[in-house]
Amino acid sequence: MFPFLDRTIAANPSPAQFAETLAVCIEPLLDNLYEALMEQLAADPDNFRIPGEETCPASFMERRIRTLREQTTAG
């Protein structure tokens, strides 16, 4: 990662240019990671749950999505 960041800093001396270039370069990677995680969550939410824990991210998202759906159908 260092050679990439070193070249990016050399090509974009201002912090704003560096941040913009870094965001553009990393965005596809993060999009792919997001898609992969969402597919895994959809396939088996228990992958993201610690046994016995009701405050895990999967439980939170299930409650949040259920609440949003209930509000949408109620409105």
C-alpha positions in Angstrom: 0.0 0.0 0.0 2.9 2.4 0.7 4.1 2.6 -2.9 0.5 3.5 -4.0 0.1 6.1 -1.3 3.6 7.5 -2.0 2.8 8.0 -5.7 -0.6 9.4 -5.0 0.9 12.0 -2.6 3.6 12.9 -5.2 1.0 13.4 -7.9 -1.5 15.3 -5.7 0.4 17.7 -3.4 -2.7 19.3 -1.8 -4.7 17.4 0.8 -7.9 17.9 -1.1 -6.5 16.5 -4.3 -5.0 13.6 -2.4 -8.3 12.8 -0.6 -10.3 13.0 -3.9 -7.8 10.7 -5.7 -7.7 8.2 -2.8 -11.5 8.1 -2.7 -11.8 7.5 -6.4 -9.2 4.6 -6.2 -10.7 2.9 -3.1 -14.3 3.3 -4.0 -14.6 0.2 -6.3 -12.9 -1.9 -3.6 -15.3 -0.7 -0.9 -18.3 -1.1 -3.2 -17.3 -4.7 -3.9 -16.7 -5.4 -0.2 -20.2 -3.9 0.6 -21.8 -6.1 -2.1 -20.1 -9.2 -0.8 -21.1 -8.5 2.8 -24.7 -7.8 1.8 -24.9 -11.0 -0.1 -23.5 -12.9 2.8 -25.9 -11.2 5.2 -28.9 -12.0 2.9 -27.8 -15.6 2.5 -27.3 -16.2 6.2 -27.8 -13.4 8.8 -26.4 -15.7 11.5 -22.9 -15.3 10.0 -22.9 -11.8 11.6 -24.5 -12.8 14.9 -22.7 -13.9 18.0 -24.7 -16.7 19.6 -26.9 -15.3 22.4 -26.3 -11.7 21.5 -29.3 -9.7 20.5 -27.4 -6.4 20.0 -25.3 -7.6 17.1 -25.2 -5.7 13.8 -27.4 -8.3 12.1 -30.1 -8.0 14.8 -29.9 -4.2 14.6 -30.3 -4.2 10.8 -33.2 -6.7 11.0 -35.0 -4.5 13.5 -34.3 -1.4 11.6 -35.5 -2.8 8.2 -38.6 -4.3 9.9 -39.4 -0.8 11.4 -38.9 0.9 8.1 -41.2 -1.6 6.4 -43.8 -1.2 9.1 -43.7 2.6 8.8 -43.8 2.4 5.0 -46.9 0.2 5.0 -48.6 2.2 7.8 -48.1 5.5 5.9 
